[in-house]
Amino acid sequence: MFFVTLLNQFYWVASATIGLCVLGTMATRFLPFLIFREDKETPAFVQYLGKYLAASVFEMLVIYCLRNVSFLHGNHGIPEMIAIVVTCRLHL
């Protein structure tokens, strides 16, 4: 009896968690379309963010990935630099 009750509680908690995740995802996907209508011009600040924010995030990720690389010891970060060059060449 205990395991059945525990299992029912697990299903309820799992369903609630999944439901909240779905609602949160839908809200973040649909909210911009509700806030910024087609008949209104998008604010300059939002256009600026759309233009530069993605590149800034990728720059921060690269810096974060290279934070522990020592360019003065060992292999001097050569494998990391090769990986960055290959990735850049593949994406350009």
Number of C-alpha atoms within 10 A of each C-alpha: 6 7 8 9 10 11 12 12 12 12 12 12 12 12 12 12 12 12 12 12 12 11 12 11 11 11 12 10 11 10 10 10 10 10 10 13 10 9 6 8 8 12 9 9 9 11 11 10 11 11 11 10 13 10 11 12 11 11 12 11 12 12 11 10 11 13 9 9 14 12 10 8 8 9 11 12 15 13 10 14 12 11 11 13 12 11 11 10 9 8 7 5
